[in-house]
Amino acid sequence: MPKVVVTDHRFESLDLERSLLEPLGCEVIEEQCTTEAALISALKDVEYVITQFSPFTARVVATLDKCRVIVRYGVGVDNIDLDAARRKGIPVCNVPDYCMDEVADHALGLMLALTRQVVAISNHVRQGHWKLPGRLDQMRVLKEMTVGMVGFGRIGREVAQRLKAFKCKLLVFDPLVPAAEIERAGCIASGFDALLRGSDLLTLHCPSTSQTRGLINAKSLALMKRGALFVNVARGDLVQTEDLVEALKTGLIDGAALDVADPEPLPKEHPLLQAANVIVTNHVAAASVTAIKTLRTRAAEAIIRALAGRSLPNVVNGVLR
């Protein structure tokens, strides 16, 4: 009986996965591995793996002698050492398109919450006040703003489509996308430094890689317009958190809205949670009934293809079987 180990998850149960895999003779084993040691123990002699956030470090991957595939519940694969899996000959698959609309909607919601001061005003009214809680110049209009987008993949393009309705100017930095393609989408291709200097609002839609981690730091923040806004629905480690905190304190950045952070979860007393000019949601941008069902179904379907010896979908580390 083939064993499929789900190393960790945040779902109520694995009934959906079991309904798809058990009729094929699989045993679905549920774990909640948060450490290297737990993963190494759980995955001994296992061929099929589904994971969400467990740390697949090089040390863990080196022990996976029988593993035929690792499937990630999600788009990002930054919890998996892709180079180690490549050296081991293990394909890594993700589910890249299950939540594009959800994340794009969430990003737009955070932008509007910042520009229209929705959270601050709501809190002010609840405290018995019937006036603006801050400065009039904090009430902004997207039509009058330049929005800079870092990353122009599936989600970035959905965000751009939504922003077009608000008539703002859109700058895009993505070295992997031809400038002509960005221009055809109605945006303006830009270098990174020029985008930082020209944006009233900066929003991140790129993956976490060795090239992008810490991309937003003291140096890059210093290039931005004083009083600019910042939105991140991508990955927390794209940002040097202490540098963002300092920029918010000094007014270099006038406000931030974050669905992701570094670390996660943020400690209760973290400066980002104490700052009045910061909106934080808890890594839920991808959430909807439809998205989560699609995510889980496609992860299980990747295992089904592996069981049948068929080509695997969305292999992200170049290992084709």
Residue frames as qw, qx, qy, qz and C-alpha x, y, z in Angstrom:
[[0.000, 0.888, 0.459, 0.000, 0.00, 0.00, 0.00],
 [0.414, 0.452, -0.041, 0.789, 1.63, 3.30, -1.08],
 [0.358, -0.652, -0.438, 0.505, 2.01, 5.77, 1.78],
 [0.192, 0.687, 0.158, 0.683, 1.27, 9.45, 1.26],
 [0.453, -0.453, -0.453, 0.620, 2.53, 11.54, 4.16],
 [0.015, 0.862, 0.189, 0.471, 1.05, 14.98, 4.69],
 [0.548, 0.081, -0.468, 0.689, 3.78, 16.56, 6.80],
 [0.066, -0.353, -0.443, 0.821, 1.65, 19.45, 8.09],
 [0.033, -0.496, -0.579, -0.647, -1.53, 21.36, 7.33],
 [0.100, 0.069, 0.403, -0.907, -3.99, 23.89, 8.72],
 [0.495, -0.177, -0.526, -0.669, -7.19, 22.25, 7.52],
 [0.688, -0.334, 0.285, -0.577, -9.93, 20.80, 9.71],
 [0.831, -0.105, 0.546, -0.028, -9.23, 17.32, 8.40],
 [0.022, -0.409, 0.729, 0.548, -7.72, 15.45, 5.46],
 [0.629, 0.327, 0.651, -0.270, -11.03, 13.95, 4.39],
 [0.569, 0.740, -0.084, -0.349, -10.79, 15.49, 0.92],
 [0.155, 0.631, -0.746, -0.149, -7.32, 14.06, 0.29],
 [0.386, -0.107, 0.903, -0.159, -8.36, 10.67, 1.62],
 [0.674, 0.478, 0.410, -0.386, -11.44, 10.65, -0.63],
 [0.551, 0.740, -0.294, -0.249, -9.19, 11.04, -3.67],
 [0.195, 0.613, -0.765, 0.040, -6.23, 8.86, -2.68],
 [0.491, -0.208, 0.786, -0.312, -7.58, 5.97, -0.61],
 [0.846, 0.364, 0.226, -0.317, -9.70, 4.51, -3.47],
 [0.612, 0.661, -0.435, -0.011, -6.38, 4.09, -5.30],
 [0.911, -0.117, -0.340, 0.204, -5.01, 1.99, -2.46],
 [0.311, 0.522, -0.377, 0.699, -3.04, 4.72, -0.71],
 [0.539, -0.598, -0.491, 0.332, -2.63, 5.15, 2.99],
 [0.105, 0.775, -0.014, 0.623, -2.78, 8.85, 3.88],
 [0.644, -0.355, -0.451, 0.506, -0.72, 9.58, 6.99],
 [0.074, -0.916, -0.125, -0.374, -1.26, 12.84, 8.83],
 [0.650, -0.189, -0.303, 0.671, 1.63, 14.53, 10.62],
 [0.041, -0.988, -0.096, -0.116, 2.35, 17.99, 12.01],
 [0.800, -0.082, -0.033, 0.594, 6.12, 18.26, 11.58],
 [0.002, 0.999, 0.023, 0.030, 7.73, 21.54, 12.59],
 [0.358, -0.758, 0.511, 0.190, 11.36, 20.44, 12.95],
 [0.421, 0.536, -0.698, -0.220, 14.01, 18.70, 10.88],
 [0.121, -0.209, 0.943, -0.231, 14.09, 15.78, 13.30],
 [0.588, 0.284, 0.561, -0.509, 10.34, 15.26, 13.08],
 [0.650, 0.585, -0.217, -0.434, 10.43, 15.30, 9.28],
 [0.244, 0.485, -0.837, -0.069, 13.33, 12.86, 9.07],
 [0.291, -0.029, 0.895, -0.338, 11.50, 10.45, 11.36],
 [0.609, 0.418, 0.402, -0.541, 8.13, 10.79, 9.59],
 [0.619, 0.652, -0.216, -0.381, 9.46, 10.42, 6.05],
 [0.288, -0.433, 0.843, 0.135, 11.69, 7.38, 6.40],
 [0.249, 0.070, 0.926, 0.275, 11.11, 5.14, 3.35],
 [0.387, 0.659, 0.485, -0.425, 8.16, 7.29, 2.17],
 [0.460, 0.226, 0.582, 0.632, 7.64, 7.80, -1.58],
 [0.024, 0.649, 0.458, 0.607, 4.92, 10.47, -1.73],
 [0.322, -0.373, -0.433, 0.755, 4.90, 13.68, 0.28],
 [0.002, 0.788, 0.347, 0.509, 2.58, 16.66, 0.57],
 [0.462, -0.299, -0.383, 0.742, 3.74, 19.60, 2.69],
 [0.012, 0.930, 0.325, 0.169, 2.63, 23.07, 3.67],
 [0.053, -0.943, 0.236, -0.229, 5.15, 24.82, 5.92],
 [0.887, -0.391, 0.154, 0.193, 7.45, 22.08, 7.23],
 [0.020, -0.866, 0.427, 0.259, 11.19, 22.88, 6.85],
 [0.947, 0.240, 0.149, 0.156, 12.59, 20.74, 4.03],
 [0.152, -0.865, 0.427, 0.218, 16.20, 21.73, 4.56],
 [0.518, 0.551, -0.645, -0.111, 19.15, 20.15, 2.75],
 [0.144, -0.300, 0.883, -0.331, 19.64, 17.90, 5.80],
 [0.671, 0.194, 0.522, -0.489, 16.06, 16.65, 5.57],
 [0.727, 0.554, -0.181, -0.364, 16.11, 16.18, 1.80],
 [0.215, 0.560, -0.800, -0.012, 19.36, 14.18, 2.01],
 [0.343, -0.114, 0.876, -0.318, 17.49, 11.49, 3.97],
 [0.710, 0.366, 0.236, -0.554, 14.69, 11.06, 1.40],
 [0.215, -0.337, 0.842, 0.363, 16.13, 8.03, -0.35],
 [0.245, 0.306, 0.903, 0.174, 12.82, 6.67, -1.66],
 [0.235, 0.651, 0.336, -0.639, 10.86, 9.89, -2.20],
 [0.453, 0.354, 0.650, 0.498, 9.39, 10.21, -5.67],
 [0.056, 0.626, 0.297, 0.718, 7.76, 13.64, -5.32],
 [0.178, -0.389, -0.509, 0.747, 7.22, 16.51, -2.90],
 [0.002, 0.644, 0.521, 0.560, 4.04, 18.51, -3.46],
 [0.144, -0.106, -0.396, 0.901, 3.60, 21.88, -1.74],
 [0.006, -0.772, -0.633, 0.055, 0.20, 23.13, -0.65],
 [0.093, -0.868, -0.089, 0.479, 0.67, 26.62, -2.10],
 [0.552, 0.827, -0.050, 0.091, 2.47, 28.83, -4.59],
 [0.013, 0.830, -0.529, 0.174, 5.71, 29.64, -2.81],
 [0.953, -0.016, -0.283, 0.104, 8.24, 26.88, -2.20],
 [0.143, 0.757, -0.443, 0.459, 10.63, 28.76, 0.06],
 [0.689, -0.506, 0.430, -0.291, 10.31, 26.15, 2.82],
 [0.960, 0.105, 0.237, 0.110, 11.92, 23.56, 0.51],
 [0.266, -0.641, 0.528, 0.490, 15.59, 23.47, -0.48],
 [0.781, 0.559, 0.051, -0.273, 15.04, 23.15, -4.22],
 [0.334, 0.696, -0.634, -0.039, 18.73, 22.69, -5.02],
 [0.318, -0.314, 0.864, -0.233, 19.00, 19.81, -2.54],
 [0.747, 0.288, 0.498, -0.334, 15.89, 18.19, -4.02],
 [0.635, 0.695, -0.252, -0.226, 17.32, 18.63, -7.52],
 [0.100, 0.590, -0.799, 0.059, 20.59, 16.97, -6.52],
 [0.452, -0.080, 0.834, -0.308, 18.59, 14.13, -4.98],
 [0.115, -0.051, -0.819, -0.560, 16.51, 13.78, -8.15],
 [0.041, 0.512, 0.797, -0.318, 13.24, 14.54, -6.37],
 [0.028, 0.480, 0.405, 0.778, 10.73, 16.69, -8.29],
 [0.036, -0.382, -0.541, 0.749, 9.04, 19.44, -6.31],
 [0.001, -0.518, -0.627, -0.582, 5.59, 20.58, -7.44],
 [0.066, 0.212, 0.418, -0.881, 3.50, 23.53, -6.32],
 [0.186, 0.664, 0.720, 0.079, -0.04, 24.74, -7.00],
 [0.313, -0.063, 0.062, 0.946, 0.56, 28.12, -8.65],
 [0.159, -0.214, -0.355, -0.896, -2.89, 29.30, -9.67],
 [0.290, -0.465, -0.835, 0.051, -5.36, 28.33, -6.95],
 [0.263, -0.724, -0.458, 0.443, -5.67, 31.74, -5.25],
 [0.357, 0.209, 0.220, 0.883, -4.89, 34.46, -7.78],
 [0.194, -0.666, -0.371, -0.617, -8.20, 36.28, -7.35],
 [0.629, -0.688, -0.344, 0.112, -8.19, 35.97, -3.57],
 [0.608, -0.329, -0.043, 0.722, -4.70, 37.41, -3.16],
 [0.212, 0.323, 0.293, 0.874, -5.30, 40.15, -5.73],
 [0.348, -0.739, -0.412, -0.404, -8.54, 41.14, -3.99],
 [0.664, -0.618, -0.255, 0.335, -6.79, 41.14, -0.62],
 [0.512, -0.044, 0.083, 0.854, -3.99, 43.31, -1.96],
 [0.013, -0.513, -0.339, -0.788, -6.47, 45.81, -3.33],
 [0.529, -0.733, -0.409, -0.129, -8.39, 45.77, -0.05],
 [0.647, -0.455, -0.148, 0.593, -5.20, 46.61, 1.85],
 [0.328, 0.191, 0.212, 0.900, -4.38, 49.41, -0.58],
 [0.231, -0.643, -0.385, -0.620, -7.82, 50.95, -0.16],
 [0.639, -0.659, -0.364, 0.161, -7.66, 50.52, 3.61],
 [0.559, -0.262, -0.034, 0.786, -4.42, 52.52, 3.59],
 [0.176, 0.264, 0.298, 0.900, -5.39, 55.21, 1.12],
 [0.371, -0.585, -0.358, -0.626, -8.82, 55.78, 2.67],
 [0.034, -0.341, 0.639, -0.689, -7.69, 55.21, 6.30],
 [0.666, -0.300, -0.492, -0.474, -10.51, 52.70, 6.75],
 [0.685, -0.263, -0.617, 0.285, -9.18, 50.92, 9.85],
 [0.271, -0.014, -0.359, 0.893, -8.04, 54.08, 11.62],
 [0.338, -0.228, -0.121, -0.905, -11.36, 55.84, 10.98],
 [0.706, -0.322, -0.562, -0.286, -13.42, 52.83, 12.09],
 [0.592, -0.214, -0.578, 0.520, -11.44, 52.57, 15.32],
 [0.077, 0.093, -0.176, 0.977, -11.79, 56.32, 15.89],
 [0.507, -0.308, -0.305, -0.745, -15.56, 56.20, 15.46],
 [0.730, -0.306, -0.611, 0.008, -15.83, 53.24, 17.85],
 [0.458, -0.150, -0.471, 0.739, -14.03, 55.35, 20.43],
 [0.051, -0.773, -0.529, 0.347, -16.78, 57.98, 20.21],
 [0.135, -0.502, 0.209, 0.828, -15.23, 60.44, 17.77],
 [0.562, 0.654, 0.506, 0.004, -16.92, 61.78, 14.64],
 [0.203, 0.920, -0.246, -0.226, -14.04, 63.36, 12.77],
 [0.756, 0.495, -0.400, 0.155, -10.88, 62.39, 10.93],
 [0.829, -0.521, -0.032, 0.202, -8.42, 60.64, 13.24],
 [0.659, -0.237, 0.227, 0.677, -5.36, 62.05, 11.46],
 [0.058, -0.457, 0.243, 0.854, -4.20, 64.49, 8.81],
 [0.650, 0.587, 0.172, -0.450, -6.34, 65.34, 5.80],
 [0.377, 0.658, -0.577, -0.303, -3.41, 64.54, 3.49],
 [0.273, -0.204, 0.938, -0.061, -3.59, 60.91, 4.66],
 [0.635, 0.465, 0.534, -0.307, -6.89, 60.58, 2.77],
 [0.098, -0.422, 0.625, 0.649, -5.59, 59.70, -0.66],
 [0.753, 0.482, 0.145, -0.425, -7.09, 58.95, -4.06],
 [0.749, -0.078, 0.569, 0.332, -5.64, 56.12, -6.14],
 [0.564, 0.748, 0.295, 0.189, -6.35, 58.03, -9.35],
 [0.058, 0.971, -0.207, 0.105, -3.80, 60.65, -8.27],
 [0.600, -0.610, 0.514, 0.068, -1.14, 58.10, -7.27],
 [0.560, 0.518, -0.634, -0.128, 1.63, 56.12, -8.89],
 [0.879, -0.319, 0.305, -0.180, 1.63, 52.50, -7.76],
 [0.251, 0.617, -0.740, -0.091, 4.87, 50.57, -8.07],
 [0.962, -0.088, 0.097, -0.241, 4.62, 46.81, -8.42],
 [0.041, -0.577, 0.813, 0.066, 7.54, 44.46, -7.80],
 [0.314, 0.032, 0.949, 0.010, 6.71, 41.23, -9.59],
 [0.535, 0.320, -0.163, -0.765, 4.46, 40.67, -12.61],
 [0.004, -0.017, 0.994, 0.109, 3.50, 37.02, -12.41],
 [0.198, -0.470, -0.809, -0.293, -0.02, 35.62, -12.20],
 [0.278, -0.714, -0.540, 0.348, -1.03, 37.53, -9.08],
 [0.226, -0.410, 0.070, 0.881, 0.77, 40.74, -10.03],
 [0.029, -0.140, -0.607, -0.782, -1.09, 40.85, -13.32],
 [0.256, -0.622, -0.731, -0.117, -4.43, 40.35, -11.56],
 [0.298, -0.642, -0.310, 0.635, -3.61, 43.22, -9.21],
 [0.141, -0.198, 0.327, 0.913, -2.70, 45.43, -12.17],
 [0.110, -0.396, -0.734, -0.541, -6.00, 44.64, -13.87],
 [0.300, -0.718, -0.602, 0.177, -7.90, 45.67, -10.77],
 [0.316, -0.543, -0.094, 0.772, -5.89, 48.85, -10.32],
 [0.176, 0.176, 0.516, 0.820, -6.60, 49.96, -13.85],
 [0.169, -0.704, -0.643, -0.251, -10.19, 50.62, -12.82],
 [0.387, -0.788, -0.262, 0.401, -8.90, 53.15, -10.29],
 [0.437, 0.864, 0.076, 0.239, -7.00, 55.04, -13.02],
 [0.460, -0.799, 0.294, 0.251, -3.66, 55.17, -11.23],
 [0.464, 0.715, -0.518, -0.066, -0.28, 55.10, -12.96],
 [0.952, -0.246, 0.184, -0.019, 1.33, 51.66, -12.77],
 [0.210, 0.732, -0.649, -0.011, 5.08, 51.08, -12.69],
 [0.988, -0.112, 0.055, -0.094, 6.32, 47.48, -12.85],
 [0.048, 0.685, -0.727, -0.007, 9.69, 45.95, -12.05],
 [0.913, -0.072, 0.389, -0.101, 10.14, 42.32, -13.02],
 [0.023, -0.647, 0.649, 0.399, 13.45, 41.34, -14.64],
 [0.380, 0.009, 0.915, 0.138, 11.94, 38.06, -15.85],
 [0.431, 0.681, 0.583, -0.104, 9.16, 39.67, -17.88],
 [0.428, 0.252, 0.344, 0.797, 9.95, 41.49, -21.16],
 [0.015, 0.321, 0.186, -0.929, 9.26, 45.22, -21.07],
 [0.294, -0.025, -0.533, -0.793, 7.03, 44.90, -24.14],
 [0.395, -0.363, -0.840, -0.086, 4.81, 42.43, -22.30],
 [0.211, -0.455, -0.526, 0.687, 4.46, 44.79, -19.35],
 [0.106, 0.231, -0.145, -0.956, 3.63, 47.68, -21.68],
 [0.324, -0.187, -0.741, -0.558, 0.99, 45.59, -23.50],
 [0.354, -0.481, -0.777, 0.202, -0.70, 45.10, -20.12],
 [0.104, -0.868, -0.269, -0.404, -1.07, 48.87, -19.81],
 [0.626, -0.729, -0.014, 0.277, 1.75, 49.34, -17.31],
 [0.292, 0.887, -0.341, 0.110, 5.15, 51.04, -17.49],
 [0.913, -0.029, -0.231, 0.334, 8.25, 48.86, -17.26],
 [0.142, -0.926, 0.240, -0.253, 10.75, 50.27, -14.80],
 [0.519, 0.309, -0.663, 0.442, 14.07, 49.60, -13.16],
 [0.562, -0.490, -0.620, 0.246, 13.96, 48.85, -9.45],
 [0.326, -0.281, -0.253, 0.866, 15.51, 52.10, -8.23],
 [0.124, -0.141, -0.304, -0.934, 13.39, 54.20, -10.57],
 [0.484, -0.473, -0.666, -0.315, 10.27, 52.42, -9.38],
 [0.489, -0.464, -0.534, 0.510, 11.13, 53.12, -5.74],
 [0.185, -0.178, -0.047, 0.965, 11.73, 56.80, -6.45],
 [0.216, -0.123, -0.420, -0.873, 8.58, 57.21, -8.50],
 [0.414, -0.390, -0.800, -0.191, 5.99, 55.32, -6.42],
 [0.380, -0.467, 0.197, -0.774, 3.46, 56.75, -4.00],
 [0.836, -0.242, 0.349, -0.347, 2.55, 53.20, -3.04],
 [0.241, 0.470, -0.840, -0.126, 4.80, 50.15, -3.32],
 [0.874, -0.093, 0.250, -0.406, 3.32, 46.64, -3.50],
 [0.099, -0.476, 0.864, 0.136, 5.19, 43.31, -3.60],
 [0.891, 0.200, 0.134, -0.384, 4.14, 40.34, -5.75],
 [0.506, 0.567, -0.650, -0.015, 7.37, 38.39, -6.19],
 [0.917, -0.224, -0.328, 0.024, 8.50, 35.03, -4.76],
 [0.482, -0.790, 0.377, 0.011, 11.00, 34.59, -1.97],
 [0.902, 0.322, -0.115, 0.265, 14.32, 33.59, -3.55],
 [0.689, -0.314, -0.040, 0.652, 17.98, 34.17, -2.84],
 [0.304, 0.310, 0.235, 0.870, 17.75, 37.24, -5.10],
 [0.247, -0.641, -0.319, -0.653, 14.65, 38.77, -3.48],
 [0.634, -0.580, -0.457, 0.231, 15.02, 38.08, 0.25],
 [0.422, -0.580, -0.135, 0.684, 15.65, 41.34, 2.06],
 [0.373, 0.480, 0.417, 0.675, 14.92, 43.32, -1.11],
 [0.186, -0.845, -0.165, -0.473, 13.16, 45.98, 0.92],
 [0.703, -0.305, -0.318, 0.558, 15.74, 47.27, 3.37],
 [0.242, -0.761, -0.133, 0.588, 17.16, 50.53, 4.69],
 [0.252, -0.257, 0.479, 0.801, 18.88, 51.27, 1.39],
 [0.041, 0.377, 0.744, 0.550, 15.84, 50.65, -0.82],
 [0.169, -0.782, -0.577, 0.162, 13.45, 52.38, 1.60],
 [0.277, -0.598, 0.006, 0.752, 15.69, 55.47, 1.56],
 [0.160, 0.017, 0.583, 0.796, 15.10, 55.79, -2.19],
 [0.007, -0.609, -0.774, -0.176, 11.33, 56.01, -1.80],
 [0.099, -0.619, -0.144, -0.766, 9.26, 59.17, -1.69],
 [0.027, 0.026, -0.674, 0.738, 8.88, 60.42, 1.84],
 [0.501, 0.150, 0.362, -0.772, 5.39, 59.51, 3.04],
 [0.509, 0.157, -0.697, -0.480, 4.90, 56.66, 0.57],
 [0.811, -0.189, 0.303, -0.463, 2.73, 53.65, 1.43],
 [0.142, 0.398, -0.901, -0.098, 3.79, 50.00, 1.45],
 [0.871, -0.020, 0.135, -0.471, 1.82, 46.77, 0.88],
 [0.121, 0.412, -0.899, -0.083, 3.10, 43.19, 1.09],
 [0.871, -0.007, 0.215, -0.442, 0.98, 40.12, 0.33],
 [0.693, 0.486, -0.530, -0.054, 3.92, 38.08, -1.02],
 [0.830, -0.155, -0.441, 0.305, 6.44, 36.84, 1.57],
 [0.447, -0.890, -0.059, 0.073, 7.60, 38.34, 4.84],
 [0.699, -0.418, 0.249, 0.524, 11.29, 37.74, 4.26],
 [0.489, 0.629, 0.268, 0.542, 11.30, 40.03, 1.24],
 [0.121, -0.886, 0.013, -0.448, 11.52, 42.79, 3.84],
 [0.441, 0.105, -0.589, 0.668, 14.13, 43.58, 6.47],
 [0.355, -0.720, -0.589, -0.087, 11.57, 44.02, 9.23],
 [0.453, -0.593, -0.238, 0.621, 13.64, 46.24, 11.51],
 [0.230, -0.041, 0.296, 0.926, 14.32, 48.61, 8.59],
 [0.181, -0.537, -0.603, -0.561, 10.62, 48.87, 7.78],
 [0.454, -0.700, -0.495, 0.243, 9.84, 49.56, 11.45],
 [0.391, -0.404, -0.022, 0.827, 12.37, 52.37, 11.48],
 [0.078, 0.190, 0.475, 0.856, 11.02, 53.85, 8.23],
 [0.309, -0.658, -0.623, -0.289, 7.51, 53.86, 9.72],
 [0.478, -0.631, -0.357, 0.496, 8.72, 55.51, 12.92],
 [0.317, -0.325, 0.129, 0.881, 10.50, 58.32, 11.08],
 [0.426, 0.692, 0.255, -0.524, 7.69, 58.98, 8.60],
 [0.022, -0.384, 0.711, 0.589, 9.76, 57.89, 5.63],
 [0.220, -0.255, -0.866, -0.369, 6.94, 55.39, 5.08],
 [0.358, -0.241, 0.140, -0.891, 3.56, 56.86, 6.07],
 [0.777, -0.082, 0.363, -0.507, 1.75, 53.55, 6.36],
 [0.167, 0.288, -0.917, -0.220, 2.04, 49.84, 5.68],
 [0.840, -0.014, 0.164, -0.517, -0.43, 47.00, 5.17],
 [0.113, 0.443, -0.888, -0.045, 0.95, 43.49, 5.53],
 [0.916, -0.091, -0.101, -0.377, -0.53, 40.04, 5.10],
 [0.913, 0.062, -0.268, 0.303, 2.90, 38.47, 5.60],
 [0.250, -0.907, 0.292, -0.173, 5.68, 39.22, 8.04],
 [0.770, 0.211, -0.488, 0.352, 9.07, 38.08, 9.24],
 [0.030, -0.041, 0.999, -0.012, 8.77, 36.42, 11.68],
 [0.638, -0.199, -0.294, -0.683, 5.39, 34.72, 11.51],
 [0.114, -0.871, -0.433, -0.204, 3.45, 34.88, 13.69],
 [0.163, 0.623, -0.249, 0.723, 4.49, 38.28, 14.92],
 [0.357, -0.225, -0.710, 0.564, 5.04, 38.37, 18.70],
 [0.138, -0.800, -0.582, 0.032, 2.24, 40.16, 20.56],
 [0.270, -0.843, -0.066, 0.459, 4.45, 43.12, 21.50],
 [0.600, 0.144, 0.391, 0.683, 6.12, 43.47, 18.10],
 [0.048, -0.409, 0.001, 0.911, 6.46, 47.11, 16.92],
 [0.141, -0.098, -0.656, -0.735, 4.47, 46.39, 13.76],
 [0.311, -0.527, -0.783, -0.107, 1.48, 45.37, 15.89],
 [0.286, -0.604, -0.417, 0.616, 1.80, 48.43, 18.11],
 [0.155, -0.144, 0.251, 0.945, 2.07, 51.00, 15.30],
 [0.391, 0.564, 0.447, -0.574, -1.06, 52.99, 14.49],
 [0.418, 0.648, -0.297, -0.564, -0.01, 53.35, 10.85],
 [0.109, 0.272, -0.930, -0.222, 0.25, 49.61, 10.17],
 [0.839, 0.026, 0.065, -0.540, -2.50, 47.17, 9.16],
 [0.011, -0.360, 0.932, 0.040, -1.69, 43.49, 9.67],
 [0.896, 0.009, -0.023, -0.444, -3.61, 40.41, 8.55],
 [0.573, -0.477, 0.665, -0.050, -2.40, 36.93, 9.39],
 [0.039, -0.303, 0.857, 0.414, -1.28, 35.40, 6.07],
 [0.460, 0.373, 0.756, -0.279, -4.86, 34.82, 4.96],
 [0.284, 0.503, -0.261, -0.774, -4.88, 36.53, 1.55],
 [0.220, 0.157, -0.863, -0.426, -5.25, 33.19, -0.24],
 [0.170, 0.173, 0.899, -0.364, -8.21, 32.04, 1.81],
 [0.608, 0.099, -0.071, -0.785, -11.63, 31.23, 0.38],
 [0.803, 0.015, 0.539, -0.252, -13.69, 28.06, 0.28],
 [0.805, 0.587, -0.010, -0.087, -13.09, 27.74, -3.46],
 [0.287, 0.777, -0.546, 0.122, -9.36, 28.37, -3.27],
 [0.389, -0.464, 0.758, -0.243, -8.66, 25.92, -0.47],
 [0.861, 0.186, 0.431, -0.199, -10.69, 23.17, -2.14],
 [0.693, 0.699, -0.176, -0.001, -8.81, 23.76, -5.39],
 [0.002, 0.743, -0.646, 0.175, -5.46, 23.77, -3.60],
 [0.578, -0.289, 0.728, -0.228, -6.05, 20.47, -1.83],
 [0.863, 0.378, 0.286, -0.173, -7.56, 18.78, -4.87],
 [0.586, 0.753, -0.298, 0.034, -4.66, 19.74, -7.13],
 [0.180, -0.640, 0.725, -0.180, -2.09, 18.65, -4.57],
 [0.730, -0.047, 0.653, -0.195, -3.75, 15.24, -4.37],
 [0.793, 0.587, 0.096, -0.129, -4.01, 15.07, -8.15],
 [0.255, 0.780, -0.571, 0.023, -0.25, 15.60, -8.44],
 [0.428, -0.354, 0.812, -0.177, 0.23, 12.53, -6.23],
 [0.810, 0.316, 0.432, -0.239, -2.22, 10.59, -8.39],
 [0.618, 0.742, -0.246, -0.085, -0.18, 11.43, -11.48],
 [0.026, -0.653, 0.748, -0.118, 3.00, 10.30, -9.71],
 [0.666, -0.098, 0.694, -0.255, 1.35, 7.03, -8.71],
 [0.807, 0.496, 0.286, -0.144, 0.39, 6.43, -12.34],
 [0.649, -0.153, 0.414, 0.619, 3.87, 7.27, -13.64],
 [0.369, 0.800, 0.372, 0.293, 2.51, 10.24, -15.59],
 [0.374, 0.388, -0.104, 0.836, 4.22, 13.60, -16.09],
 [0.316, -0.550, -0.560, 0.534, 3.95, 15.82, -13.05],
 [0.116, 0.875, 0.314, 0.350, 2.33, 19.27, -13.04],
 [0.150, -0.944, 0.089, -0.279, 4.11, 22.48, -12.06],
 [0.861, -0.196, -0.114, 0.455, 7.57, 21.07, -11.34],
 [0.037, -0.998, 0.039, -0.044, 9.55, 24.01, -9.97],
 [0.460, -0.716, 0.481, 0.213, 13.05, 22.52, -9.61],
 [0.405, 0.634, -0.549, -0.364, 13.62, 21.08, -13.07],
 [0.236, -0.205, 0.949, -0.036, 13.44, 17.38, -12.11],
 [0.700, 0.214, -0.188, -0.655, 11.28, 15.70, -14.73],
 [0.328, -0.158, 0.930, -0.054, 10.25, 12.06, -14.52]]
